[in-house]
Each structure stands twice: as structure tokens, then as C-alpha cells.
Amino acid sequence: KKYTFSNAVPAKIQDIFKIDENSGEIRTTGELDFEDTQSYDLEIEARDKGIPPLSGHCSVELKVLDM
């Protein structure tokens, strides 16, 4: 399988997070600021290597805590 952000996720958000194409693990690329944004909604797509390829989608909601 290959995991990617859906085209619905703005490029600005995709710059804040990275997704491992093989495992689907999502990580931040830097620090998140609660004062700027309290939560993020990420649409993720998983696509297999079949012919034709099949895909599935899910929504991941990330909440930023004020520490």
C-alpha cells in the first residue's frame, strides 16, 4: 500500500505534516502553535498496487494541546 494526503488537504497543511508512504505514520515537520490552530483535519488515502489500483480514504483529526 501507499499512503498519501488526499488532494483535499491544502499544500500549506501538507507542509506542516509528513506521512510515511509505506506505514501511514503521520509526523509533524516542526512545532505546532495552539494559538494559531487548535486542530487539523487530514484526509488520508491508501492505494494498493493492484491493476487497477484500489483505494480507501479516512479522516484523521489532530488536536493541538495548549501546554
Secondary structure, 3 states (H helix, E strand, C coil): CEEEECCCCCHHHHCCEEECCCCCCEEECCCCCCCCCCEEEEEEEEECCCCCCCEEEEEEEEECCCC
